[in-house]
Amino acid sequence: MALSICKRVCQFCKKPRLVFASRGLFTDNNVKFASCPPRILSGIQPTGIPHIGNYVGAIKNWVSLQQKYDDVMYSIVDLHSVTVPQDPVTLRQNIYDMTACILACGIDPEKSILFQQSRVSEHAELAWLLSCLCTLPRLEHLPQWKEKSAKVKEPGVGLFTYPILQTADIILYKSTDVPVGEDQIHHIELARHLARTFNRNFGVIFPKPNALIGEIPKIRSLRNPQSKMSKSEINPLSRIELTDTADEIQEKMKKAVSDFTPTISYDPENRPAISNLIDIHSAFTDLFPDEICENAMLMNTIEYKQRVADVVITSLKPIREEIIRLQQDKPYLDSVLQKGSERAQNIARQTMAEVKSLMGLI
């Protein structure tokens, strides 16, 4: 059997490794993965209006990927939301709000498949079959389980098994590249493990999912720069949401914590609060931190906060206006989700037909 050999650079250690290709299959550690056309897939939970950390860390990158790749899928992963108690009315509204925000930020439903996870039943179906291939120790060792279960007196089974659903989300569409944050690397490794296990046990149909790690720093809380910006933080002054008014952004930026050094310098370790403001400034202007510091050389902290506020207000103004417009048109939002979900399900059904056939279910 003819083999071709190529070099690939590992995105984690940056060292080249050999990949052997034969008849459309890649082998990695003597386990075969299917060779599939590039497909980007990523998801976001419907937690209401995204904050600028969500926008910079995920949605803005999605828009960029939409321009670079021909096959891109984005999912509102509502099934993941119910791992913790949800008010049905609030959840339904959050799904519409997240859809409006994603569209307003630039995702084009004609270029990308934008869909609602729960409208494609194959996600849950594949998750069950994969759960039968996964061991308890594999899930118990995931750092997210240790972290989240420690905060709940009696954690639910869904909180324990949701990484398997996440794997199903990825490999159901034979996705090759998944934009994620560094905290999700362990879940991508689980997806690889389960794809590898299925391929070994039943037949090679799944490609190797690769993590696409963004270079943008995490946006930190405005009130506690030791923590990332989050919807779960009680204090609303800790975050700037995409629908905040200019006055609200001004107020939040004015009350953002700083330090006792009056000058502006980028030093995430020793000056995390000011460095966080510089990261926000950089994310909205594409300027490098050193350029920002040079331009702000004669500013004090109060003046610099005002500059960052102005940049954010200007950038978010058209997005905010479009979100508000789309929120008033729920029939359109519903049609976008329905059409996208139908397109996603056409792909999912083909994969499940292969899976069931190989497993002897049909």
C-alpha positions as CSV (number, residue, x, y, z in Angstrom):
1,M,0.0,0.0,0.0
2,A,1.4,3.4,-1.0
3,L,2.0,5.9,1.7
4,S,2.7,9.6,1.4
5,I,4.6,11.4,4.1
6,C,4.2,15.0,5.0
7,K,5.3,17.2,7.8
8,R,2.9,19.1,10.1
9,V,3.7,21.5,12.9
10,C,2.2,20.7,16.2
11,Q,0.3,23.8,17.4
12,F,1.1,23.0,21.0
13,C,4.8,22.3,21.0
14,K,5.5,23.9,17.6
15,K,7.6,20.9,16.7
16,P,7.2,19.2,13.3
17,R,5.7,15.7,13.3
18,L,5.2,13.2,10.5
19,V,1.8,12.3,9.3
20,F,1.3,9.3,7.0
21,A,-1.6,9.5,4.5
22,S,-3.0,6.5,2.7
23,R,-6.2,6.3,0.6
24,G,-7.7,9.3,2.3
25,L,-6.8,8.2,5.9
26,F,-4.4,9.9,8.3
27,T,-2.7,7.8,11.0
28,D,-1.8,9.3,14.4
29,N,-0.2,7.1,17.0
30,N,-1.1,4.1,14.8
31,V,-4.9,5.0,14.9
32,K,-6.6,6.1,11.7
33,F,-8.6,9.2,11.2
34,A,-10.7,9.9,8.1
35,S,-9.5,12.6,5.7
36,C,-12.4,15.1,5.3
37,P,-12.6,18.5,3.7
38,P,-12.0,21.4,6.1
39,R,-15.0,22.3,8.2
40,I,-15.1,24.9,11.0
41,L,-17.6,24.4,13.9
42,S,-18.0,26.3,17.1
43,G,-20.8,26.9,19.5
44,I,-21.9,29.5,22.1
45,Q,-24.4,29.1,25.0
46,P,-27.5,31.3,25.0
47,T,-26.7,33.2,28.2
48,G,-28.4,36.4,27.1
49,I,-26.7,39.4,25.6
50,P,-22.9,38.7,25.1
51,H,-20.3,40.9,26.7
52,I,-17.3,42.3,25.0
53,G,-15.2,39.3,26.2
54,N,-17.6,37.0,24.3
55,Y,-17.4,39.3,21.3
56,V,-13.6,39.6,21.2
57,G,-12.9,36.0,22.2
58,A,-15.4,34.2,20.0
59,I,-17.9,36.1,17.8
60,K,-15.4,38.5,16.2
61,N,-13.2,35.5,15.3
62,W,-16.2,33.7,13.8
63,V,-16.8,36.6,11.4
64,S,-13.2,36.4,10.3
65,L,-13.3,32.6,9.8
66,Q,-16.5,33.0,7.8
67,Q,-14.4,35.0,5.3
68,K,-11.5,32.5,5.2
69,Y,-13.3,29.2,4.9
70,D,-16.0,27.8,2.6
71,D,-17.6,25.4,5.1
72,V,-18.4,27.1,8.5
73,M,-21.0,26.1,11.1
74,Y,-22.0,28.0,14.2
75,S,-24.4,26.6,16.8
76,I,-26.3,28.1,19.7
77,V,-25.8,25.2,22.1
78,D,-28.9,25.4,24.2
79,L,-28.7,21.8,25.3
80,H,-25.6,22.7,27.2
81,S,-27.4,25.5,29.0
82,V,-29.8,23.2,30.8
83,T,-27.0,21.5,32.7
84,V,-27.9,24.1,35.3
85,P,-31.5,25.1,36.2
86,Q,-33.1,27.5,33.6
87,D,-36.3,29.4,33.6
88,P,-38.0,28.4,30.3
89,V,-39.2,31.9,29.4
90,T,-35.7,33.4,30.0
91,L,-34.0,30.6,28.1
92,R,-36.3,31.1,25.1
93,Q,-35.6,34.8,25.1
94,N,-31.9,34.2,25.5
95,I,-31.8,32.1,22.4
96,Y,-33.4,34.8,20.4
97,D,-31.1,37.5,21.9
98,M,-28.0,35.5,21.1
99,T,-29.2,34.9,17.6
100,A,-29.8,38.7,17.1
101,C,-26.3,39.4,18.6
102,I,-24.5,37.0,16.3
103,L,-26.2,38.3,13.2
104,A,-25.6,41.9,14.2
105,C,-21.9,41.2,14.7
106,G,-21.6,40.1,11.1
107,I,-22.4,36.4,10.8
108,D,-24.1,35.9,7.4
109,P,-26.5,32.9,7.4
110,E,-26.0,32.6,3.7
111,K,-22.2,32.1,4.2
112,S,-22.3,30.2,7.5
113,I,-24.7,27.6,8.9
114,L,-26.2,29.2,12.0
115,F,-28.4,26.7,13.9
116,Q,-29.9,25.9,17.2
117,Q,-28.5,22.7,18.7
118,S,-31.7,21.3,20.2
119,R,-33.5,21.5,16.8
120,V,-31.1,18.8,15.5
121,S,-32.0,15.7,17.5
122,E,-28.9,13.8,16.2
123,H,-26.7,15.7,18.7
124,A,-28.4,13.9,21.7
125,E,-28.5,10.6,19.8
126,L,-24.8,10.5,19.0
127,A,-24.0,11.7,22.5
128,W,-25.7,8.6,24.0
129,L,-23.8,6.3,21.7
130,L,-20.5,8.0,22.5
131,S,-21.2,7.8,26.2
132,C,-21.2,4.0,25.8
133,L,-17.6,4.3,24.6
134,C,-16.4,6.7,27.3
135,T,-15.2,5.7,30.8
136,L,-16.0,7.3,34.1
137,P,-12.3,8.0,34.9
138,R,-11.9,9.8,31.6
139,L,-14.7,12.3,32.6
140,E,-13.7,12.5,36.2
141,H,-10.2,13.8,35.3
142,L,-11.5,16.7,33.3
143,P,-10.6,20.0,35.1
144,Q,-14.0,21.6,34.3
145,W,-15.8,18.8,36.2
146,K,-13.6,19.2,39.2
147,E,-14.2,23.0,39.2
148,K,-17.9,23.1,38.5
149,S,-18.9,20.1,40.8
150,A,-17.1,21.8,43.7
151,K,-19.5,24.7,43.5
152,V,-22.7,22.5,43.6
153,K,-23.8,20.4,46.6
154,E,-25.4,17.7,44.4
155,P,-24.1,18.1,40.8
156,G,-26.3,16.7,38.1
157,V,-25.4,14.0,35.6
158,G,-25.7,16.4,32.8
159,L,-22.9,18.5,34.3
160,F,-20.7,15.4,34.4
161,T,-21.5,14.2,30.9
162,Y,-21.8,17.4,28.9
163,P,-18.2,17.0,27.5
164,I,-19.5,13.9,25.6
165,L,-22.3,16.0,24.2
166,Q,-19.7,18.5,23.2
167,T,-17.8,15.7,21.4
168,A,-21.0,14.8,19.6
169,D,-21.5,18.4,18.6
170,I,-18.1,18.4,16.9
171,I,-17.8,15.0,15.2
172,L,-21.5,14.8,14.2
173,Y,-20.5,17.1,11.3
174,K,-17.0,15.6,10.8
175,S,-15.5,18.9,11.8
176,T,-11.8,19.3,11.3
177,D,-11.2,22.6,13.1
178,V,-12.8,24.0,16.3
179,P,-12.2,27.5,17.5
180,V,-11.9,27.3,21.3
181,G,-10.2,29.0,24.3
182,E,-7.3,27.4,26.1
183,D,-9.7,26.2,28.8
184,Q,-11.4,23.9,26.3
185,I,-8.3,22.0,25.1
186,H,-9.1,19.0,27.4
187,H,-12.5,18.7,25.7
188,I,-11.0,18.7,22.3
189,E,-8.7,15.9,23.5
190,L,-11.7,14.0,24.6
191,A,-13.3,14.5,21.2
192,R,-10.2,13.1,19.6
193,H,-10.1,10.2,22.0
194,L,-13.8,9.2,21.3
195,A,-13.4,9.7,17.5
196,R,-10.3,7.5,17.6
197,T,-12.1,4.9,19.7
198,F,-15.1,4.8,17.4
199,N,-12.8,4.6,14.3
200,R,-10.9,1.7,15.9
201,N,-13.9,-0.3,17.1
202,F,-16.3,0.2,14.2
203,G,-14.8,1.8,11.1
204,V,-12.9,4.9,10.1
205,I,-15.4,7.7,9.4
206,F,-14.4,10.6,11.8
207,P,-11.5,13.0,11.1
208,K,-9.3,14.3,13.8
209,P,-10.7,17.5,15.3
210,N,-8.1,20.2,15.8
211,A,-8.3,23.1,18.2
212,L,-8.0,26.6,16.7
213,I,-6.5,28.7,19.5
214,G,-7.0,32.4,19.1
215,E,-4.1,34.8,19.8
216,I,-6.3,37.4,21.5
217,P,-5.8,37.7,25.3
218,K,-8.8,37.0,27.5
219,I,-10.7,40.1,28.4
220,R,-10.8,40.4,32.2
221,S,-13.4,41.6,34.6
222,L,-13.4,45.4,35.0
223,R,-13.8,44.9,38.8
224,N,-11.4,42.0,39.3
225,P,-8.7,41.6,36.6
226,Q,-7.7,38.3,38.1
227,S,-10.8,36.8,36.7
228,K,-12.1,36.7,33.1
229,M,-15.1,38.8,32.2
230,S,-18.2,36.7,32.9
231,K,-22.0,36.9,32.9
232,S,-22.0,34.9,36.2
233,E,-20.3,37.7,38.1
234,I,-22.9,39.4,40.2
235,N,-21.7,42.9,39.8
236,P,-22.9,44.3,36.4
237,L,-20.0,46.9,36.5
238,S,-17.6,44.0,35.9
239,R,-18.6,43.7,32.2
240,I,-19.6,45.7,29.2
241,E,-22.5,44.1,27.2
242,L,-23.1,44.6,23.5
243,T,-26.3,46.5,24.1
244,D,-25.0,48.8,26.8
245,T,-25.6,52.5,26.1
246,A,-22.8,55.1,25.7
247,D,-23.6,56.4,29.2
248,E,-23.4,52.8,30.7
249,I,-20.1,52.1,29.0
250,Q,-18.7,55.5,30.3
251,E,-19.8,54.7,33.8
252,K,-18.4,51.1,33.8
253,M,-15.1,52.2,32.3
254,K,-14.8,55.1,34.9
255,K,-15.3,52.7,37.7
256,A,-13.0,50.0,36.4
257,V,-10.3,49.2,38.9
258,S,-6.8,50.5,38.2
259,D,-3.6,50.9,40.3
260,F,-1.6,53.7,41.9
261,T,0.8,54.2,39.0
262,P,-0.4,57.2,36.9
263,T,1.3,56.3,33.6
264,I,0.1,53.8,31.0
265,S,2.2,50.7,30.5
266,Y,1.5,47.1,29.5
267,D,2.5,44.6,32.2
268,P,-0.2,41.9,32.7
269,E,1.7,40.3,35.6
270,N,2.3,43.4,37.7
271,R,-0.3,45.8,36.3
272,P,-3.3,43.5,35.4
273,A,-6.0,46.1,35.6
274,I,-4.4,48.7,33.2
275,S,-3.2,45.9,31.0
276,N,-6.8,44.6,30.7
277,L,-7.9,48.0,29.5
278,I,-5.1,48.0,26.9
279,D,-6.2,44.5,25.8
280,I,-9.7,45.9,25.3
281,H,-8.3,48.9,23.4
282,S,-6.2,46.6,21.3
283,A,-9.1,44.2,20.5
284,F,-11.2,47.0,19.2
285,T,-8.6,48.8,17.2
286,D,-6.1,46.1,16.1
287,L,-3.3,48.2,17.5
288,F,-0.5,46.4,19.4
289,P,-0.1,47.2,23.1
290,D,3.2,48.9,22.6
291,E,1.6,51.2,20.0
292,I,-1.2,52.0,22.4
293,C,1.2,52.8,25.3
294,E,3.3,55.1,23.0
295,N,0.2,57.0,21.9
296,A,-1.0,57.3,25.6
297,M,2.4,58.3,26.9
298,L,1.2,61.7,28.1
299,M,-2.1,60.5,29.6
300,N,-3.0,59.6,33.1
301,T,-5.3,56.7,34.1
302,I,-8.5,58.8,34.1
303,E,-7.8,60.2,30.6
304,Y,-6.9,56.8,29.3
305,K,-10.1,55.2,30.6
306,Q,-12.0,57.9,28.7
307,R,-10.1,57.0,25.5
308,V,-10.9,53.3,25.9
309,A,-14.5,54.1,26.6
310,D,-14.7,56.2,23.4
311,V,-13.2,53.4,21.3
312,V,-15.6,50.8,22.7
313,I,-18.7,53.1,22.3
314,T,-17.8,53.9,18.6
315,S,-17.2,50.2,17.8
316,L,-20.4,48.9,19.5
317,K,-22.8,51.6,18.3
318,P,-23.7,50.0,14.9
319,I,-23.8,46.6,16.5
320,R,-26.1,47.7,19.3
321,E,-28.5,49.4,16.9
322,E,-28.7,46.3,14.7
323,I,-29.3,44.0,17.8
324,I,-32.2,46.2,18.9
325,R,-33.7,46.1,15.4
326,L,-33.4,42.4,15.1
327,Q,-34.8,41.8,18.6
328,Q,-38.1,43.3,17.3
329,D,-38.3,40.8,14.5
330,K,-38.6,37.3,16.1
331,P,-40.2,35.7,13.0
332,Y,-37.0,36.5,11.1
333,L,-34.8,35.2,13.9
334,D,-36.8,32.0,14.0
335,S,-36.6,31.6,10.3
336,V,-32.8,31.9,10.4
337,L,-32.6,29.3,13.1
338,Q,-35.0,27.0,11.3
339,K,-33.3,27.2,7.9
340,G,-29.9,26.8,9.5
341,S,-31.0,23.8,11.6
342,E,-32.5,22.1,8.6
343,R,-29.2,22.5,6.7
344,A,-27.3,21.1,9.8
345,Q,-29.7,18.2,10.1
346,N,-29.2,17.2,6.5
347,I,-25.5,16.7,7.3
348,A,-26.2,15.1,10.7
349,R,-28.6,12.5,9.3
350,Q,-25.9,11.3,6.9
351,T,-23.4,10.9,9.7
352,M,-25.9,9.0,11.9
353,A,-26.8,6.7,9.1
354,E,-23.1,5.7,8.8
355,V,-22.7,5.4,12.6
356,K,-25.8,3.2,13.0
357,S,-24.8,1.0,10.1
358,L,-21.3,0.5,11.5
359,M,-22.6,-0.3,15.0
360,G,-25.2,-2.7,13.7
361,L,-28.2,-0.6,14.7
362,I,-29.5,-0.6,11.1
